[in-house]
């Protein structure tokens, strides 16, 4: 086998060994809780958002460990009406916080895995920077997707959505699933501790069909991210 062939197989093999190694680690050590509160605010708040609690689905509960915790809410913010866009509709942002159970080997999954199970397709992703009130800039993963909201009808209605997410542990915040996994491995092997991670996700539909321009949806979504994370995260506990 020549050097070129070895290079082709080396990276996939290294990744497979690294990711598979988590199953060989101790199943439980000292548990450190996530540094984000699960208490999503509801009702009308001073920033003009109205929050309503939402229950997780049976499908969501079925694919994760039994002690996984969920907190979900929908937020509506009226888009200012102007002469240029007299029929602009309210922006609806759907927020989820999902906290891993104690068994991190059967823990939270990245949204790239969960969204297709909910009927989303044509997923594309990128890393973005989002300002948070009083705490500078954080990095998040931003996904775009499409979803057929009339699957039982002969004529499909396709809805566009954007999704932002970030993982928050006890001392760490990351937008990257692999980085989260490697941090778990290091903490277990070197320090004998487990972090209970949360992922914070916010999804917003947009487009002509619902009269929400993409740029307005982006602005409102990032504004809500800033307001919620500034309140919910225990920033003094994070190593940033």
C-alpha positions in Angstrom: 0.0 0.0 0.0 1.5 3.3 -1.1 1.6 6.6 0.9 -1.2 8.2 -1.1 -3.6 5.3 -0.4 -2.7 5.5 3.3 -3.6 9.2 3.4 -7.0 8.5 1.8 -7.9 6.0 4.5 -6.2 7.7 7.5 -8.6 10.5 8.2 -11.9 8.4 8.1 -10.2 5.8 10.3 -9.1 8.4 12.8 -12.6 9.9 13.0 -14.2 6.5 13.4 -11.8 5.5 16.2 -12.3 8.9 17.9 -16.1 8.9 17.8 -16.4 5.2 18.6 -14.1 5.7 21.6 -16.9 7.4 23.6 -18.7 4.0 23.9 -15.6 2.6 25.7 -15.5 5.3 28.3 -17.0 5.0 31.8 -20.7 5.3 31.6 -21.0 7.7 34.5 -18.8 10.0 36.5 -19.4 13.1 38.5 -22.2 15.0 36.8 -22.0 18.7 36.2 -25.2 20.5 35.1 -25.5 22.7 32.0 -25.1 26.4 32.5 -28.3 27.4 30.8 -31.7 27.6 32.6 -34.6 25.6 31.1 -37.1 28.3 32.2 -38.1 29.8 28.9 -40.2 33.0 29.6 -43.9 33.0 28.6 -46.5 35.6 28.3 -45.8 39.1 27.0 -42.4 40.5 27.8 -41.0 44.0 27.6 -39.2 43.3 24.3 -42.6 42.8 22.5 -42.4 39.0 22.2 -45.3 36.8 23.4 -44.3 33.4 24.5 -46.5 30.2 24.7 -45.4 26.9 26.1 -45.2 24.0 23.7 -45.1 20.3 24.5 -42.4 18.0 23.0 -43.7 15.3 20.7 -43.8 11.5 21.4 -41.4 11.1 18.4 -38.9 13.4 20.1 -39.1 11.5 23.4 -38.9 8.1 21.6 -35.4 8.7 20.0 -33.7 10.0 23.2 -32.9 8.6 26.6 -35.8 8.5 29.1 -34.3 11.2 31.4 -33.8 13.7 28.6 -35.4 17.1 29.6 -37.3 19.4 27.3 -38.3 23.0 27.4 -40.2 24.5 24.4 -42.0 27.7 23.6 -43.3 29.6 20.6 -42.7 33.4 20.3 -44.6 35.8 18.1 -43.3 39.3 17.3 -45.3 41.6 15.1 -43.3 42.9 12.1 -43.7 46.7 11.8 -46.2 47.4 9.0 -44.9 49.8 6.3 -46.2 51.2 3.0 -43.6 49.0 1.2 -44.9 45.8 2.8 -48.5 46.4 3.9 -49.3 42.7 4.2 -46.3 41.6 6.2 -47.2 38.8 8.7 -46.0 38.3 12.3 -42.7 36.4 12.7 -43.1 33.1 14.6 -40.0 31.7 16.3 -40.1 28.2 17.8 -37.5 27.7 20.6 -36.3 24.4 22.1 -33.9 23.6 24.9 -33.1 19.9 25.2 -31.0 18.7 28.1 -29.1 15.4 27.9 -29.8 12.6 30.3 -27.2 11.1 32.6 -26.3 8.4 30.0 -24.3 10.5 27.6 -23.8 7.5 25.3 -27.5 7.9 24.3 -27.8 11.6 24.6 -28.9 14.6 22.6 -28.4 14.6 18.8 -27.5 17.5 16.5 -30.5 19.0 14.7 -29.1 17.8 11.3 -30.2 14.3 12.5 -33.5 15.3 14.1 -34.9 17.7 11.4 -35.1 15.1 8.6 -37.1 12.9 10.9 -39.6 15.8 11.2 -40.0 16.0 7.4 -37.3 18.6 6.6 -35.2 18.2 3.5 -32.6 20.1 1.4 -30.6 21.0 4.6 -27.7 23.3 4.2 -25.5 24.7 7.0 -23.0 27.3 7.9 -21.3 28.8 11.0 -22.5 32.3 11.9 -21.7 34.9 14.6 -24.6 36.3 16.7 -24.3 39.1 19.1 -25.7 38.6 22.6 -26.8 41.5 24.8 -24.0 42.3 27.2 -21.9 39.2 26.4 -20.3 39.9 23.0 -20.4 37.5 20.0 -21.2 33.8 20.1 -20.8 31.3 17.2 -23.8 29.2 16.2 -24.6 26.7 13.5 -27.3 28.0 11.1 -29.3 25.6 9.0 -31.8 26.2 6.2 -34.4 23.6 5.2 -37.6 23.0 3.3 -40.6 21.1 4.5 -43.8 19.9 2.8 -46.5 21.1 5.2 -49.3 19.3 3.3 -47.9 15.8 2.9 -51.4 14.2 2.5 -52.4 16.6 -0.3 -51.7 16.0 -4.0 -50.3 19.6 -4.4 -47.4 20.1 -2.0 -46.9 23.4 -0.1 -43.2 23.8 0.6 -42.2 26.0 3.5 -38.7 27.4 4.0 -37.2 27.6 7.5 -34.0 28.8 9.2 -32.6 27.1 12.3 -29.9 28.3 14.7 -28.4 26.1 17.4 -25.6 26.0 19.9 -24.6 23.4 22.6 -24.1 24.6 26.2 -22.4 22.5 28.8 -21.2 23.3 32.3 -18.1 25.2 31.3 -18.3 25.1 27.5 -20.3 26.5 24.7 -19.8 25.3 21.1 -21.7 25.3 17.8 -20.0 22.1 16.7 -21.2 18.5 17.5 -17.8 16.9 17.1 -16.2 19.5 19.4 -18.8 18.7 22.0 -18.1 14.9 21.7 -14.3 15.5 22.0 -14.9 17.6 25.1 -16.9 14.9 26.7 -14.2 12.3 26.0 -11.5 14.5 27.5 -13.6 15.3 30.6 -14.3 11.7 31.3 -10.8 10.4 30.7 -8.8 13.2 32.3 -11.2 14.4 35.0 -13.8 11.7 35.6 -16.7 14.1 35.1 -19.7 14.2 32.8 -21.3 17.4 31.6 -25.1 17.5 31.0 -25.3 19.4 27.7 -28.2 21.4 26.4 -28.8 22.3 22.9 -30.6 25.6 22.4 -32.4 25.7 19.0 -34.6 28.4 17.4 -36.5 27.8 14.2 -38.3 30.4 12.0 -40.3 29.9 8.8 -40.1 32.6 6.1 -40.9 33.3 2.5 -43.7 34.6 0.2 -46.2 31.9 1.2 -46.4 33.2 4.8 -45.5 36.8 3.9 -42.3 36.9 6.0 -39.2 38.2 4.2 -36.1 36.1 4.8 -34.0 39.1 6.0 -36.7 40.2 8.4 -37.0 36.6 9.7 -33.2 36.6 10.2 -33.1 39.9 12.1 -36.0 38.9 14.4 -34.6 35.5 15.1 -31.2 36.8 16.0 -32.8 39.5 18.2 -34.7 36.8 20.1 -31.5 34.7 20.5 -29.7 37.7 22.0 -32.5 38.4 24.4 -33.1 34.9 25.6 -29.5 33.8 25.9 -28.5 37.0 27.8 -31.1 36.0 30.4 -30.9 32.2 30.5 -27.2 31.5 30.4 -25.0 31.6 33.5 -22.2 33.4 31.7 -19.9 33.5 34.7 -19.7 29.6 34.6 -18.5 29.4 31.0 -14.9 29.3 29.8 -15.1 31.5 26.8 
